[in-house]
């Protein structure tokens, strides 16, 4: 079942947010690929690399990674090592996941606050990339916002586990979608 079927229309916004962030990530990945292709062709065939390609790659990678962070958090598709999972009784899965999601949400809230402060400082100092002079603060604000959204997704996961429909719930569908 989709997440909005478990919680009504209030959960439908999560689906739209996930699709929007997936689209942003796909678009940035396509632009990154196209830019790299132009840079490589220019560099090796015309001895004219794309100016600022390294800076643009760094900025696009930051947007790409943090655009999918909330989606991965919502679906609990993080890289994990499940060495102890076979030893954990099924009845402990939901409480364990509630605690994990709440602790991680709290950590992301703290990180988001700190990153927001760094974005304000970058804006106030006028920090830019070295070659193209692109202001850094919009990307840092995006990172702070996506970190906060990922934290909110983890809080919602705790609620889903309380309701018995978390991504890893023994009685849920396990899709995280």
C-alpha positions as CSV (number, residue, x, y, z in Angstrom):
1,X,0.0,0.0,0.0
2,X,1.1,3.5,-0.6
3,X,1.9,5.8,2.4
4,X,-1.2,7.9,1.9
5,X,-3.4,4.8,2.1
6,X,-2.2,4.2,5.6
7,X,-2.7,7.8,6.9
8,X,-5.2,9.5,4.6
9,X,-4.6,12.7,2.6
10,X,-2.1,14.0,5.1
11,X,0.5,11.4,3.9
12,X,-0.1,12.2,0.3
13,X,2.2,15.2,0.6
14,X,5.0,12.8,1.4
15,X,4.5,11.1,-2.0
16,X,4.6,14.4,-3.9
17,X,7.7,15.5,-2.0
18,X,9.5,12.3,-2.8
19,X,8.6,12.5,-6.5
20,X,9.7,16.2,-6.6
21,X,13.0,15.4,-5.0
22,X,13.6,12.4,-7.2
23,X,12.9,14.6,-10.2
24,X,15.4,17.2,-9.0
25,X,18.0,14.5,-8.4
26,X,17.4,13.0,-11.8
27,X,17.6,16.4,-13.5
28,X,20.8,17.3,-11.7
29,X,22.3,13.9,-12.5
30,X,21.4,14.4,-16.2
31,X,23.0,17.9,-16.2
32,X,26.1,16.5,-14.5
33,X,26.4,13.8,-17.1
34,X,25.9,16.2,-20.0
35,X,28.4,18.7,-18.6
36,X,31.0,16.0,-18.1
37,X,30.5,14.8,-21.6
38,X,30.9,18.3,-23.0
39,X,34.0,18.8,-20.8
40,X,35.6,15.5,-21.9
41,X,34.9,16.1,-25.6
42,X,36.2,19.6,-25.4
43,X,39.3,18.6,-23.4
44,X,40.4,15.6,-25.6
45,X,39.2,16.6,-29.1
46,X,39.5,20.4,-29.1
47,X,42.0,21.0,-26.3
48,X,39.3,23.3,-24.7
49,X,37.9,22.0,-21.4
50,X,34.8,23.5,-20.0
51,X,35.7,26.4,-17.8
52,X,34.6,25.8,-14.2
53,X,33.5,22.2,-14.7
54,X,35.1,21.1,-11.4
55,X,33.3,23.8,-9.5
56,X,30.0,22.9,-11.1
57,X,30.5,19.2,-10.5
58,X,31.1,19.9,-6.8
59,X,27.9,22.0,-6.5
60,X,25.8,19.6,-8.5
61,X,27.0,16.6,-6.4
62,X,26.0,18.4,-3.2
63,X,22.5,19.1,-4.6
64,X,22.2,15.6,-5.9
65,X,23.2,13.9,-2.6
66,X,21.1,16.1,-0.4
67,X,18.1,16.0,-2.7
68,X,17.8,12.2,-2.3
69,X,18.6,12.2,1.5
70,X,15.0,12.8,2.5
71,X,13.8,10.1,0.1
72,X,16.3,7.6,1.4
73,X,15.4,8.5,5.0
74,X,11.7,8.0,4.4
75,X,12.2,4.7,2.7
76,X,15.0,3.6,5.2
77,X,17.2,2.8,2.3
78,X,20.4,3.8,3.9
79,X,23.5,1.7,3.7
80,X,23.4,-0.5,6.8
81,X,25.1,-3.6,8.2
82,X,22.6,-6.0,9.5
83,X,24.9,-8.3,11.5
84,X,22.5,-8.4,14.5
85,X,19.2,-8.4,12.6
86,X,18.9,-12.2,12.6
87,X,19.3,-12.2,16.4
88,X,16.6,-9.5,17.0
89,X,13.1,-11.0,17.6
90,X,10.4,-9.8,15.3
91,X,8.5,-8.1,18.2
92,X,11.5,-5.8,18.8
93,X,11.7,-4.5,15.2
94,X,9.2,-1.7,15.6
95,X,10.5,-0.4,19.0
96,X,14.1,-0.6,17.7
97,X,13.1,1.3,14.5
98,X,11.2,3.9,16.5
99,X,14.2,4.6,18.7
100,X,16.6,4.6,15.7
101,X,14.4,7.0,13.7
102,X,13.9,9.4,16.7
103,X,17.7,9.5,17.5
104,X,18.6,10.0,13.9
105,X,15.9,12.8,13.5
106,X,17.3,14.6,16.5
107,X,20.8,14.3,15.1
108,X,19.7,15.7,11.7
109,X,17.8,18.5,13.4
110,X,21.1,19.6,15.1
111,X,23.0,19.2,11.9
112,X,20.5,21.2,10.0
113,X,20.6,24.1,12.5
114,X,24.4,24.2,12.3
115,X,24.4,24.0,8.5
116,X,21.9,26.8,8.4
117,X,24.2,29.0,10.5
118,X,27.1,28.2,8.1
119,X,24.8,29.2,5.2
120,X,24.1,32.6,6.9
121,X,27.8,33.1,7.4
122,X,28.6,32.2,3.8
123,X,26.0,34.7,2.7
124,X,27.2,37.4,5.0
125,X,30.9,36.9,4.0
126,X,30.0,36.7,0.3
127,X,31.6,33.3,-0.1
128,X,31.8,32.2,-3.8
129,X,33.4,29.5,-5.8
130,X,37.0,30.3,-6.8
131,X,36.8,30.4,-10.6
132,X,33.2,31.1,-11.6
133,X,32.4,33.2,-8.5
134,X,29.1,31.4,-7.9
135,X,27.7,32.3,-4.5
136,X,27.9,29.3,-2.2
137,X,25.1,30.2,0.3
138,X,22.1,29.0,-1.8
139,X,23.6,25.5,-2.0
140,X,24.4,25.5,1.7
141,X,20.8,26.7,2.5
142,X,19.6,23.8,0.3
143,X,21.7,21.3,2.2
144,X,20.4,22.7,5.5
145,X,16.8,22.5,4.3
146,X,17.1,18.9,2.9
147,X,18.8,17.8,6.1
148,X,15.8,19.2,8.0
149,X,13.4,17.5,5.6
150,X,15.2,14.2,6.1
151,X,14.9,14.6,9.9
152,X,11.2,15.2,9.4
153,X,10.9,12.1,7.3
154,X,12.6,10.1,10.1
155,X,10.1,11.5,12.6
156,X,7.3,10.5,10.3
157,X,8.9,7.0,10.1
158,X,8.6,6.8,13.9
159,X,4.9,7.6,13.6
160,X,4.5,5.0,10.9
161,X,6.1,2.3,13.1
162,X,3.8,3.3,15.9
163,X,0.9,2.7,13.5
164,X,2.5,-0.6,12.4
165,X,3.3,0.5,8.8
166,X,7.0,1.3,8.9
167,X,9.3,0.3,6.0
168,X,10.8,-2.6,8.0
169,X,7.7,-3.5,10.0
170,X,7.2,-7.3,10.1
171,X,3.6,-6.9,9.3
172,X,4.0,-4.0,6.8
173,X,4.6,-4.2,3.1
174,X,8.3,-3.4,3.5
175,X,8.5,-1.1,0.4
176,X,8.9,2.1,2.3
177,X,7.0,3.8,-0.4
